[in-house]
Amino acid sequence: MTTEERTAPDEPVTQGPDRRSTYAVAALVVVGASVLGAAALVGDGRMDADNLLAAFAMILIPSLVGAVVALVFGRRLLSRLPRTAGADPTTRRRIAQALRDGSTDDPRLDALARREARTRVSQRWLLWLFAVGVLTQLLALVSADRPFTRVLAVLLILLWGGSAWYRWRGLREARRYLAEPPNQP
């Protein structure tokens, strides 16, 4: 059976992620961050509203350079990384379901889920990183003089806290999965 026979004639064949959408998201993040940064500078009183365009340009140029570097070098770095357990999206969903359930009947899926669980356990140090992020923002929240700084600190505390909770939940699932005996054929 050839590739043409296995592929339906109406469905498009993709060779990877859509790069245009990646570039569009990167552009939206760069422009959005620059607008928010310029608004923060003007809102804090550090700059006059007359210099809004200059503030926008001062923030846009470094973030644009950073986005280009991230897109160019990130793609090269990602291509060098080994494929994750079950690169197929269906398999990834089944691995996540097996980790949530605590077991699976499929030996191949069990091996992939155990590999993913070991990876999650080996990355438990990220919880400390998230805790440090929360603590630095708590310090900024307590010592802030301006309302905008307090709002930003609260948003970042929520972001760091949500990330820590998500990682902690995954770590708990991984430890529970690894505590069970392996599923052998």
DOGU-655044 format. One record per residue: x, y, z of N, C-alpha, C, O in turn; chain; residue in three letters. Coordinates in Angstrom, 3 decimals. Layout:
% residues N
((X Y Z) (X Y Z) (X Y Z) (X Y Z) "A" "ALA") ...
% end
This chain:
% residues 185
((0.844 -1.167 0.000) (0.000 0.000 0.000) (0.897 1.240 0.000) (1.787 1.352 0.843) "A" "MET") ((0.683 2.147 -0.908) (1.508 3.343 -1.012) (0.916 4.464 -0.162) (-0.191 4.351 0.366) "A" "THR") ((1.672 5.534 -0.045) (1.226 6.673 0.750) (-0.020 7.300 0.150) (-0.914 7.723 0.883) "A" "THR") ((-0.090 7.367 -1.170) (-1.241 7.972 -1.816) (-2.516 7.181 -1.540) (-3.592 7.765 -1.411) "A" "GLU") ((-2.400 5.853 -1.447) (-3.579 5.045 -1.195) (-4.060 5.198 0.241) (-5.259 5.094 0.501) "A" "GLU") ((-3.146 5.443 1.180) (-3.528 5.576 2.583) (-4.110 6.943 2.887) (-4.873 7.073 3.844) "A" "ARG") ((-3.783 7.962 2.117) (-4.251 9.305 2.358) (-5.492 9.557 1.518) (-5.506 9.314 0.311) "A" "THR") ((-6.525 10.044 2.172) (-7.748 10.368 1.440) (-7.464 11.557 0.532) (-6.710 12.451 0.916) "A" "ALA") ((-8.056 11.590 -0.674) (-7.745 12.667 -1.606) (-8.250 14.037 -1.146) (-7.708 15.055 -1.578) "A" "PRO") ((-9.260 14.095 -0.294) (-9.817 15.383 0.109) (-9.106 16.011 1.298) (-9.196 17.223 1.498) "A" "ASP") ((-8.401 15.213 2.091) (-7.781 15.780 3.285) (-6.387 16.301 2.962) (-5.621 15.640 2.261) "A" "GLU") ((-6.054 17.500 3.479) (-4.734 18.062 3.209) (-3.659 17.341 4.007) (-3.894 16.896 5.131) "A" "PRO") ((-2.488 17.235 3.415) (-1.354 16.614 4.083) (-0.451 17.736 4.557) (0.022 18.536 3.750) "A" "VAL") ((-0.206 17.804 5.873) (0.639 18.857 6.419) (1.998 18.278 6.759) (2.115 17.106 7.117) "A" "THR") ((3.002 19.093 6.648) (4.365 18.665 6.923) (4.871 19.195 8.255) (6.072 19.102 8.512) "A" "GLN") ((4.043 19.733 9.094) (4.465 20.268 10.369) (3.529 21.369 10.807) (2.484 21.583 10.194) "A" "GLY") ((3.899 22.070 11.868) (3.027 23.133 12.357) (2.948 24.284 11.362) (3.886 24.534 10.605) "A" "PRO") ((1.841 24.963 11.377) (1.639 26.090 10.475) (2.487 27.260 10.962) (2.229 27.822 12.027) "A" "ASP") ((3.489 27.620 10.186) (4.424 28.666 10.613) (3.781 30.044 10.575) (4.147 30.920 11.359) "A" "ARG") ((2.819 30.246 9.664) (2.183 31.560 9.594) (1.457 31.887 10.888) (1.511 33.024 11.358) "A" "ARG") ((0.782 30.910 11.468) (0.074 31.180 12.718) (1.066 31.429 13.849) (0.798 32.241 14.734) "A" "SER") ((2.203 30.746 13.834) (3.223 30.987 14.854) (3.757 32.404 14.746) (3.923 33.081 15.761) "A" "THR") ((4.025 32.859 13.537) (4.515 34.208 13.333) (3.453 35.242 13.703) (3.778 36.294 14.253) "A" "TYR") ((2.196 34.951 13.406) (1.111 35.876 13.745) (0.962 36.005 15.259) (0.776 37.110 15.770) "A" "ALA") ((1.042 34.902 15.969) (0.953 34.947 17.429) (2.143 35.702 18.009) (1.982 36.502 18.930) "A" "VAL") ((3.338 35.451 17.474) (4.528 36.165 17.956) (4.389 37.665 17.713) (4.743 38.467 18.577) "A" "ALA") ((3.879 38.046 16.555) (3.695 39.470 16.254) (2.664 40.096 17.186) (2.849 41.221 17.651) "A" "ALA") ((1.578 39.372 17.460) (0.566 39.894 18.374) (1.122 40.061 19.792) (0.816 41.042 20.469) "A" "LEU") ((1.926 39.114 20.231) (2.524 39.211 21.565) (3.482 40.393 21.632) (3.471 41.140 22.610) "A" "VAL") ((4.309 40.573 20.608) (5.278 41.680 20.601) (4.560 43.018 20.613) (4.890 43.889 21.418) "A" "VAL") ((3.591 43.194 19.739) (2.881 44.474 19.670) (2.047 44.687 20.933) (2.015 45.790 21.478) "A" "VAL") ((1.379 43.642 21.396) (0.575 43.777 22.611) (1.409 44.121 23.828) (1.021 44.974 24.627) "A" "GLY") ((2.557 43.463 23.977) (3.437 43.766 25.104) (3.984 45.188 24.995) (4.141 45.872 26.006) "A" "ALA") ((4.267 45.625 23.795) (4.780 46.987 23.613) (3.706 48.026 23.946) (4.000 49.048 24.566) "A" "SER") ((2.489 47.770 23.542) (1.391 48.692 23.863) (1.174 48.750 25.376) (1.030 49.829 25.950) "A" "VAL") ((1.152 47.570 26.016) (0.967 47.548 27.470) (2.133 48.219 28.195) (1.928 48.928 29.180) "A" "LEU") ((3.346 47.998 27.714) (4.504 48.627 28.335) (4.478 50.140 28.191) (4.784 50.863 29.139) "A" "GLY") ((4.115 50.619 27.012) (4.025 52.068 26.806) (2.907 52.658 27.668) (3.063 53.735 28.244) "A" "ALA") ((1.788 51.951 27.751) (0.689 52.431 28.592) (1.096 52.449 30.060) (0.696 53.344 30.805) "A" "ALA") ((1.888 51.466 30.479) (2.350 51.430 31.871) (3.282 52.591 32.161) (3.194 53.206 33.224) "A" "ALA") ((4.170 52.899 31.233) (5.081 54.023 31.444) (4.323 55.342 31.531) (4.629 56.179 32.381) "A" "LEU") ((3.344 55.529 30.665) (2.564 56.761 30.678) (1.628 56.771 31.887) (1.451 57.808 32.527) "A" "VAL") ((1.035 55.628 32.197) (0.104 55.541 33.324) (0.780 55.733 34.664) (0.167 56.266 35.588) "A" "GLY") ((2.036 55.310 34.797) (2.770 55.478 36.047) (3.263 56.914 36.235) (3.694 57.290 37.325) "A" "ASP") ((3.199 57.694 35.189) (3.666 59.071 35.284) (5.132 59.226 34.979) (5.686 60.310 35.161) "A" "GLY") ((5.771 58.181 34.523) (7.199 58.265 34.204) (7.442 58.971 32.878) (8.538 59.471 32.627) "A" "ARG") ((6.406 59.012 32.017) (6.509 59.671 30.720) (5.242 60.461 30.466) (4.174 60.137 30.985) "A" "MET") ((5.375 61.498 29.662) (4.207 62.290 29.274) (3.454 61.570 28.167) (4.021 60.741 27.456) "A" "ASP") ((2.192 61.887 28.026) (1.382 61.299 26.962) (1.869 61.748 25.589) (1.610 61.088 24.582) "A" "ALA") ((2.588 62.895 25.555) (3.125 63.366 24.272) (4.202 62.427 23.745) (4.419 62.356 22.535) "A" "ASP") ((4.869 61.716 24.622) (5.953 60.813 24.234) (5.494 59.364 24.112) (6.306 58.443 24.193) "A" "ASN") ((4.209 59.166 23.921) (3.669 57.807 23.847) (4.268 57.027 22.677) (4.610 55.854 22.827) "A" "LEU") ((4.396 57.659 21.534) (4.968 56.974 20.367) (6.434 56.613 20.607) (6.879 55.539 20.204) "A" "LEU") ((7.175 57.488 21.251) (8.581 57.202 21.555) (8.690 56.047 22.547) (9.558 55.185 22.413) "A" "ALA") ((7.805 56.035 23.544) (7.811 54.929 24.514) (7.465 53.611 23.827) (8.081 52.580 24.098) "A" "ALA") ((6.490 53.654 22.951) (6.108 52.452 22.203) (7.275 51.937 21.376) (7.530 50.732 21.361) "A" "PHE") ((7.986 52.819 20.690) (9.122 52.416 19.855) (10.269 51.878 20.714) (10.934 50.916 20.331) "A" "ALA") ((10.500 52.506 21.884) (11.583 52.046 22.760) (11.321 50.627 23.259) (12.260 49.861 23.475) "A" "MET") ((10.075 50.283 23.440) (9.744 48.944 23.927) (9.597 47.971 22.762) (9.923 46.792 22.899) "A" "ILE") ((9.113 48.447 21.625) (8.872 47.576 20.480) (10.162 47.010 19.893) (10.218 45.826 19.561) "A" "LEU") ((11.179 47.825 19.762) (12.405 47.379 19.084) (13.088 46.229 19.829) (13.387 45.218 19.192) "A" "ILE") ((13.355 46.319 21.142) (13.984 45.165 21.812) (13.101 43.919 21.828) (13.598 42.801 21.692) "A" "PRO") ((11.790 44.112 21.995) (10.921 42.929 22.006) (10.822 42.304 20.623) (10.673 41.087 20.511) "A" "SER") ((10.902 43.102 19.577) (10.907 42.570 18.220) (12.178 41.774 17.950) (12.126 40.701 17.348) "A" "LEU") ((13.312 42.294 18.391) (14.575 41.563 18.238) (14.523 40.257 19.024) (14.966 39.219 18.532) "A" "VAL") ((13.987 40.299 20.238) (13.856 39.090 21.046) (12.955 38.054 20.408) (13.247 36.860 20.461) "A" "GLY") ((11.864 38.497 19.805) (10.950 37.562 19.144) (11.607 36.915 17.930) (11.439 35.717 17.703) "A" "ALA") ((12.345 37.686 17.156) (13.029 37.120 15.990) (14.071 36.099 16.426) (14.172 35.022 15.838) "A" "VAL") ((14.838 36.428 17.443) (15.839 35.480 17.952) (15.169 34.216 18.475) (15.641 33.109 18.216) "A" "VAL") ((14.079 34.374 19.205) (13.375 33.208 19.742) (12.802 32.336 18.636) (12.861 31.109 18.720) "A" "ALA") ((12.248 32.956 17.603) (11.680 32.169 16.506) (12.761 31.443 15.713) (12.581 30.286 15.333) "A" "LEU") ((13.876 32.112 15.462) (14.941 31.491 14.660) (15.652 30.397 15.444) (15.766 29.266 14.971) "A" "VAL") ((16.127 30.727 16.636) (16.894 29.748 17.406) (16.001 28.716 18.079) (16.417 27.574 18.277) "A" "PHE") ((14.780 29.101 18.431) (13.860 28.151 19.045) (13.518 27.013 18.114) (13.447 25.862 18.543) "A" "GLY") ((13.305 27.315 16.849) (12.993 26.269 15.874) (14.180 25.321 15.707) (13.995 24.112 15.569) "A" "ARG") ((15.382 25.860 15.721) (16.571 25.007 15.599) (16.745 24.128 16.832) (17.083 22.950 16.716) "A" "ARG") ((16.515 24.702 18.016) (16.650 23.927 19.249) (15.586 22.853 19.346) (15.873 21.736 19.775) "A" "LEU") ((14.368 23.172 18.955) (13.292 22.191 19.033) (13.508 21.033 18.071) (13.107 19.906 18.361) "A" "LEU") ((14.129 21.294 16.938) (14.370 20.212 15.990) (15.443 19.250 16.498) (15.503 18.103 16.056) "A" "SER") ((16.291 19.706 17.424) (17.338 18.843 17.971) (16.864 18.012 19.163) (17.491 17.011 19.508) "A" "ARG") ((15.771 18.418 19.787) (15.277 17.698 20.952) (14.697 16.349 20.535) (14.146 16.221 19.442) "A" "LEU") ((14.820 15.345 21.399) (14.216 14.053 21.065) (12.696 14.152 21.101) (12.132 14.965 21.833) "A" "PRO") ((12.052 13.328 20.312) (10.598 13.312 20.275) (10.056 12.883 21.632) (10.610 11.997 22.282) "A" "ARG") ((8.978 13.515 22.046) (8.383 13.161 23.323) (7.647 11.837 23.201) (7.396 11.344 22.101) "A" "THR") ((7.313 11.283 24.337) (6.628 10.002 24.362) (5.304 10.129 23.627) (4.431 10.893 24.039) "A" "ALA") ((5.156 9.387 22.547) (3.917 9.408 21.788) (3.705 10.730 21.083) (2.862 11.520 21.506) "A" "GLY") ((4.440 10.990 20.031) (4.346 12.262 19.336) (2.978 12.458 18.688) (2.588 13.591 18.407) "A" "ALA") ((2.260 11.395 18.452) (0.930 11.473 17.878) (-0.016 12.106 18.906) (-0.007 11.694 20.066) "A" "ASP") ((-0.827 13.090 18.519) (-1.715 13.742 19.490) (-2.694 12.782 20.169) (-3.012 12.951 21.346) "A" "PRO") ((-3.164 11.791 19.444) (-4.071 10.815 20.053) (-3.352 10.032 21.137) (-3.907 9.795 22.210) "A" "THR") ((-2.130 9.634 20.862) (-1.352 8.896 21.857) (-1.059 9.770 23.065) (-1.106 9.293 24.199) "A" "THR") ((-0.753 11.057 22.836) (-0.507 11.966 23.952) (-1.739 12.107 24.836) (-1.634 12.137 26.062) "A" "ARG") ((-2.911 12.194 24.204) (-4.145 12.280 24.994) (-4.365 11.006 25.793) (-4.799 11.061 26.943) "A" "ARG") ((-4.068 9.852 25.188) (-4.229 8.583 25.899) (-3.232 8.456 27.050) (-3.557 7.884 28.090) "A" "ARG") ((-2.017 8.988 26.869) (-1.020 8.982 27.948) (-1.506 9.865 29.095) (-1.421 9.476 30.260) "A" "ILE") ((-2.015 11.050 28.767) (-2.522 11.949 29.811) (-3.695 11.312 30.547) (-3.811 11.445 31.766) "A" "ALA") ((-4.563 10.623 29.814) (-5.698 9.951 30.448) (-5.216 8.814 31.352) (-5.752 8.617 32.442) "A" "GLN") ((-4.210 8.073 30.902) (-3.665 6.985 31.724) (-3.041 7.533 33.003) (-3.187 6.937 34.070) "A" "ALA") ((-2.351 8.658 32.903) (-1.765 9.262 34.096) (-2.850 9.761 35.050) (-2.711 9.641 36.267) "A" "LEU") ((-3.929 10.322 34.500) (-5.032 10.766 35.358) (-5.730 9.590 36.025) (-6.083 9.653 37.203) "A" "ARG") ((-5.930 8.500 35.252) (-6.620 7.324 35.791) (-5.745 6.512 36.739) (-6.258 5.847 37.639) "A" "ASP") ((-4.436 6.560 36.546) (-3.527 5.811 37.403) (-3.085 4.482 36.822) (-2.201 3.838 37.387) "A" "GLY") ((-3.668 4.049 35.714) (-3.254 2.784 35.087) (-3.831 2.697 33.687) (-4.689 3.485 33.289) "A" "SER") ((-3.324 1.701 32.945) (-3.833 1.401 31.612) (-3.618 -0.074 31.331) (-2.754 -0.707 31.937) "A" "THR") ((-4.400 -0.622 30.414) (-4.289 -2.040 30.077) (-3.304 -2.291 28.934) (-2.837 -3.416 28.758) "A" "ASP") ((-2.993 -1.273 28.174) (-2.110 -1.403 27.012) (-0.651 -1.333 27.472) (-0.246 -0.318 28.037) "A" "ASP") ((0.156 -2.390 27.246) (1.556 -2.372 27.706) (2.401 -1.289 27.039) (3.261 -0.692 27.687) "A" "PRO") ((2.166 -1.029 25.752) (2.938 0.002 25.051) (2.602 1.379 25.613) (3.489 2.206 25.823) "A" "ARG") ((1.326 1.616 25.852) (0.897 2.880 26.419) (1.388 3.030 27.858) (1.709 4.133 28.302) "A" "LEU") ((1.443 1.910 28.582) (1.958 1.928 29.952) (3.431 2.349 29.963) (3.843 3.145 30.807) "A" "ASP") ((4.215 1.820 29.034) (5.640 2.181 28.970) (5.802 3.671 28.642) (6.645 4.349 29.229) "A" "ALA") ((4.999 4.171 27.710) (5.074 5.590 27.365) (4.614 6.465 28.533) (5.207 7.512 28.795) "A" "LEU") ((3.571 6.045 29.225) (3.078 6.815 30.370) (4.107 6.812 31.507) (4.282 7.825 32.184) "A" "ALA") ((4.780 5.692 31.715) (5.819 5.647 32.750) (6.988 6.572 32.394) (7.563 7.218 33.270) "A" "ARG") ((7.326 6.628 31.127) (8.397 7.523 30.689) (7.995 8.982 30.938) (8.794 9.783 31.423) "A" "ARG") ((6.757 9.307 30.602) (6.261 10.657 30.845) (6.206 10.963 32.338) (6.524 12.077 32.754) "A" "GLU") ((5.807 9.985 33.143) (5.744 10.176 34.596) (7.140 10.411 35.165) (7.315 11.270 36.028) "A" "ALA") ((8.130 9.663 34.695) (9.504 9.871 35.168) (10.017 11.267 34.783) (10.747 11.901 35.544) "A" "ARG") ((9.627 11.727 33.604) (10.015 13.075 33.178) (9.398 14.118 34.094) (10.067 15.068 34.500) "A" "THR") ((8.126 13.944 34.420) (7.466 14.900 35.312) (8.101 14.917 36.690) (8.287 15.983 37.279) "A" "ARG") ((8.438 13.737 37.211) (9.060 13.676 38.539) (10.447 14.315 38.509) (10.850 14.967 39.472) "A" "VAL") ((11.173 14.133 37.419) (12.515 14.718 37.339) (12.472 16.242 37.215) (13.484 16.906 37.439) "A" "SER") ((11.316 16.800 36.863) (11.182 18.248 36.734) (10.483 18.872 37.940) (9.907 19.954 37.827) "A" "GLN") ((10.528 18.209 39.081) (9.851 18.731 40.270) (10.507 20.008 40.785) (9.885 20.741 41.554) "A" "ARG") ((11.736 20.291 40.387) (12.415 21.511 40.789) (11.694 22.752 40.276) (11.900 23.845 40.804) "A" "TRP") ((10.849 22.601 39.253) (10.110 23.751 38.737) (9.154 24.331 39.777) (8.826 25.516 39.725) "A" "LEU") ((8.704 23.499 40.727) (7.837 24.004 41.794) (8.557 25.080 42.614) (7.940 26.062 43.027) "A" "LEU") ((9.849 24.896 42.847) (10.633 25.897 43.578) (10.738 27.190 42.773) (10.673 28.284 43.335) "A" "TRP") ((10.899 27.062 41.465) (10.958 28.243 40.605) (9.646 29.019 40.682) (9.652 30.246 40.784) "A" "LEU") ((8.527 28.305 40.635) (7.230 28.970 40.726) (7.046 29.628 42.096) (6.484 30.719 42.188) "A" "PHE") ((7.517 28.971 43.157) (7.413 29.551 44.493) (8.232 30.837 44.604) (7.788 31.806 45.219) "A" "ALA") ((9.420 30.848 44.013) (10.246 32.062 44.020) (9.540 33.173 43.240) (9.569 34.332 43.653) "A" "VAL") ((8.909 32.828 42.118) (8.152 33.819 41.358) (7.021 34.421 42.160) (6.803 35.631 42.116) "A" "GLY") ((6.297 33.589 42.895) (5.207 34.096 43.740) (5.754 35.008 44.830) (5.190 36.071 45.091) "A" "VAL") ((6.841 34.603 45.464) (7.412 35.409 46.549) (7.913 36.769 46.060) (7.739 37.776 46.747) "A" "LEU") ((8.528 36.803 44.887) (9.002 38.095 44.378) (7.833 39.017 44.062) (7.924 40.228 44.261) "A" "THR") ((6.749 38.457 43.579) (5.591 39.292 43.280) (4.854 39.709 44.544) (4.250 40.781 44.587) "A" "GLN") ((4.899 38.858 45.585) (4.320 39.264 46.870) (5.081 40.464 47.433) (4.485 41.390 47.983) "A" "LEU") ((6.397 40.432 47.289) (7.208 41.558 47.727) (6.847 42.818 46.935) (6.737 43.904 47.504) "A" "LEU") ((6.664 42.667 45.629) (6.278 43.812 44.803) (4.883 44.311 45.171) (4.627 45.515 45.138) "A" "ALA") ((3.986 43.400 45.519) (2.621 43.785 45.894) (2.609 44.588 47.195) (1.894 45.583 47.314) "A" "LEU") ((3.401 44.150 48.155) (3.423 44.809 49.458) (4.112 46.170 49.391) (3.667 47.127 50.025) "A" "VAL") ((5.180 46.254 48.635) (5.972 47.488 48.628) (5.604 48.456 47.503) (6.257 49.489 47.355) "A" "SER") ((4.587 48.155 46.715) (4.246 49.002 45.569) (3.569 50.294 46.025) (2.768 50.302 46.960) "A" "ALA") ((3.914 51.384 45.340) (3.304 52.682 45.630) (2.160 52.990 44.666) (1.229 53.717 45.013) "A" "ASP") ((2.230 52.449 43.489) (1.260 52.792 42.443) (0.257 51.655 42.246) (0.601 50.482 42.399) "A" "ARG") ((-0.971 52.005 41.909) (-2.002 50.972 41.720) (-1.697 50.040 40.543) (-1.997 48.847 40.602) "A" "PRO") ((-1.108 50.578 39.482) (-0.803 49.736 38.325) (0.187 48.635 38.703) (0.056 47.500 38.246) "A" "PHE") ((1.167 48.961 39.528) (2.151 47.979 39.973) (1.488 46.900 40.815) (1.841 45.726 40.709) "A" "THR") ((0.538 47.286 41.643) (-0.185 46.299 42.449) (-1.022 45.369 41.585) (-1.048 44.160 41.814) "A" "ARG") ((-1.702 45.922 40.598) (-2.520 45.097 39.696) (-1.633 44.122 38.936) (-1.969 42.945 38.802) "A" "VAL") ((-0.509 44.609 38.443) (0.423 43.740 37.720) (0.961 42.646 38.635) (1.084 41.498 38.209) "A" "LEU") ((1.282 42.979 39.881) (1.788 41.978 40.828) (0.725 40.918 41.117) (1.043 39.731 41.202) "A" "ALA") ((-0.525 41.333 41.266) (-1.602 40.364 41.511) (-1.766 39.437 40.311) (-1.926 38.228 40.478) "A" "VAL") ((-1.727 39.994 39.106) (-1.844 39.149 37.901) (-0.701 38.151 37.804) (-0.915 36.991 37.449) "A" "LEU") ((0.511 38.597 38.119) (1.656 37.694 38.063) (1.613 36.646 39.173) (2.046 35.511 38.971) "A" "LEU") ((1.094 37.017 40.342) (0.917 36.024 41.407) (-0.062 34.948 40.957) (0.168 33.760 41.180) "A" "ILE") ((-1.149 35.363 40.325) (-2.118 34.386 39.810) (-1.496 33.492 38.742) (-1.757 32.289 38.711) "A" "LEU") ((-0.676 34.071 37.867) (-0.019 33.291 36.818) (0.964 32.288 37.411) (0.931 31.107 37.066) "A" "LEU") ((1.838 32.752 38.301) (2.809 31.854 38.943) (2.098 30.786 39.771) (2.473 29.614 39.733) "A" "TRP") ((1.077 31.190 40.512) (0.337 30.235 41.335) (-0.397 29.194 40.505) (-0.400 28.013 40.852) "A" "GLY") ((-1.018 29.621 39.412) (-1.698 28.670 38.528) (-0.719 27.698 37.887) (-1.012 26.509 37.765) "A" "GLY") ((0.426 28.192 37.484) (1.442 27.317 36.902) (1.958 26.317 37.932) (2.183 25.149 37.615) "A" "SER") ((2.142 26.781 39.163) (2.611 25.885 40.223) (1.567 24.814 40.521) (1.910 23.646 40.704) "A" "ALA") ((0.303 25.204 40.570) (-0.753 24.229 40.839) (-0.828 23.188 39.734) (-0.971 21.996 40.007) "A" "TRP") ((-0.732 23.639 38.476) (-0.792 22.710 37.338) (0.383 21.730 37.382) (0.204 20.538 37.134) "A" "TYR") ((1.571 22.223 37.692) (2.752 21.364 37.771) (2.649 20.406 38.958) (3.029 19.241 38.844) "A" "ARG") ((2.142 20.884 40.091) (1.989 20.050 41.274) (0.984 18.934 41.011) (1.197 17.797 41.433) "A" "TRP") ((-0.104 19.247 40.322) (-1.107 18.232 39.991) (-0.504 17.162 39.081) (-0.750 15.972 39.282) "A" "ARG") ((0.282 17.571 38.086) (0.947 16.613 37.207) (1.962 15.765 37.945) (2.105 14.576 37.661) "A" "GLY") ((2.664 16.367 38.888) (3.638 15.631 39.692) (2.939 14.597 40.573) (3.424 13.475 40.725) "A" "LEU") ((1.808 14.973 41.148) (1.038 14.047 41.982) (0.524 12.866 41.161) (0.563 11.724 41.618) "A" "ARG") ((0.034 13.150 39.921) (-0.420 12.070 39.024) (0.736 11.148 38.668) (0.575 9.928 38.648) "A" "GLU") ((1.906 11.728 38.387) (3.068 10.928 37.990) (3.524 10.022 39.126) (3.818 8.848 38.901) "A" "ALA") ((3.585 10.549 40.331) (4.005 9.724 41.465) (3.013 8.598 41.722) (3.408 7.473 42.026) "A" "ARG") ((1.725 8.902 41.599) (0.709 7.864 41.803) (0.834 6.780 40.739) (0.684 5.596 41.038) "A" "ARG") ((1.110 7.180 39.495) (1.235 6.215 38.399) (2.468 5.329 38.599) (2.409 4.117 38.388) "A" "TYR") ((3.573 5.934 39.002) (4.802 5.158 39.199) (4.722 4.240 40.414) (5.477 3.272 40.499) "A" "LEU") ((3.824 4.523 41.351) (3.669 3.670 42.531) (2.996 2.332 42.176) (3.186 1.333 42.870) "A" "ALA") ((2.214 2.326 41.096) (1.548 1.104 40.648) (2.566 0.181 39.956) (3.546 0.664 39.389) "A" "GLU") ((2.342 -1.135 39.997) (3.264 -2.041 39.278) (3.100 -1.880 37.757) (2.007 -1.574 37.280) "A" "PRO") ((4.177 -2.085 37.004) (4.083 -1.941 35.546) (3.177 -2.998 34.932) (3.054 -4.112 35.441) "A" "PRO") ((2.552 -2.623 33.831) (1.675 -3.525 33.087) (2.519 -4.301 32.079) (2.946 -3.735 31.072) "A" "ASN") ((2.761 -5.556 32.326) (3.580 -6.405 31.444) (2.667 -7.258 30.577) (1.608 -7.684 31.037) "A" "GLN") ((3.055 -7.519 29.326) (2.215 -8.354 28.441) (2.208 -9.822 28.861) (1.552 -10.644 28.220) "A" "PRO") 
% end
